[in-house]
Amino acid sequence: MDICVIGAGYVGLVTSACLAYLGNQVTAVEANPDRLGSLKKGLVPFFEPGLQEFVKETSESGYLKFTDSLDSAVKAADIIFIAVGTPSLPNGEPDLSQVMVVARAIGGALDGSKRRIIVNKSTVPVGSGNWVEMLVSQGVQNAQPVPARASRAENPSFTVVSNPEFLREGSAITDSFYPDRIVVGASDEQATATMKKLYEPIINQTFDAPSFAKRPEGFKHVPFVVTDLASAELIKYSANAFLAMKISFANEIAGLCEKVGADIRQVAQGIGLDYRIGKAFLNAGVGWGGSCFGKDVSALMQVAKEYSYPTSLLEATVSVNERQRLVVIKKLQEELKILKGRTVGLLGLSFKPDTDDLRDAPAITIAYQLLKMGASVKAFDPVSNDKARVQHPNLEITYCDNAAELAQDCDALVLVTEWEVFKNLDFKTLAKGMRWPLIIDGRNVLNEQDIVDAGLTYRGVGH
Ligand code: UGA
């Protein structure tokens, strides 16, 4: 099929490369000239394991192309994906200005030669399917000479469907090829059937697995869930809100574990083995972050507010998380007493490993708080030091190139992001450079015994 993906950001680029790999002719439309220039040279402007090679491969095979011409890409397409950003506004509502511009532009480009499917891939509030339909219709109307307007409006040449995204940063390609489900919200059976055809190779796992995204053993079929538009939109928000709530639950119980002398790792294992609960997303630590959970939970609360509907669980999910980010500060105070004049080294800055994404990263909150309390902050992240320098110019951190440089003269090290390389550090050598022998394991991933053997004090979360 001929596909047009508008927005070559994180979701758009992964979607484009995956659909191109499956043999579709994909044109990704990118308005930012710098980003477009990089992509045309085969360079992915952010870090995601395997994506650079994947984009290069699918571009070289001729299935993936990049352009800034929305008009020609839309005209050539059977299916048009809207994958532009919807960042949070200060009041928690998503900023839909990019969706608005793009939807009208799609309408302006539609030529009526075939019936196109317009897919909402961006995370948009409940009801946006209808809103996008209205905007595209406005675009169609505005592009038509006056006498043609009425007939075009009565016979729209498109239909809007919602196809929410569930991929995780750091494992985006694997999540796209081997998802738990594909959700399509539509009011049109023909559109649903076309979307099913598009995803057929994934639904029945009939494609050759790429070398860098091997098919999990026994993985044979993906449920294709068809819903109405509003339900598909709500599924996206509810899934993220539920995952965030699960983590906040684990973090709340972790605090209780510390009070009663229990161990959250054992408690999580014990409850997670109940299939009704499930063991994923019960890892206690410094809390959740990233571009999705906070944004989506607050967007969900905003929707509920429009209907004066209370969202006590969502509010608690957020407030537990805010408190949790500062749990390591409390532990530092307990161990070091005075934080003024101390030097704290942060292991990791990105909101989770295998990404350079710093959006709503717990490490940034912790760094600002430590600085506010009069401590000096050093940090080492394997990929996002440079990004942090650029995005947080006022954050007075000393950036280090390795863990040994970080540990030098520190009163404490705090592991904030569980990068694989941090799990096997030579703690004996690190301890020699430190001023005070303390490690706070903000993700419960370090081997406590190794650290104690190296002569350091170990403090985890919830045990
Ligand atoms: C999340 C969802 O997992 C995806 O399904 C969804 O598609 C995506 O948001 C999105 O809406 O685009 P992502 O934000 O990439 O994906 O990251 P996650 O792996 O979900 O982690 C989110 C945060 O939770 C991270 O800060 C992570 O460290 C934290 N986390 C995760 C925990 O603190 N404990 C856990 O047990 C799991």
Residues whose N, C-alpha, C, O or C-beta is under 5 A from the ligand:
A	BS01	UGA	E165 F166 L167 R168 E169 I247 F281 L282 N283 G285 G287 W288 G289 G290 C292 F351 K352
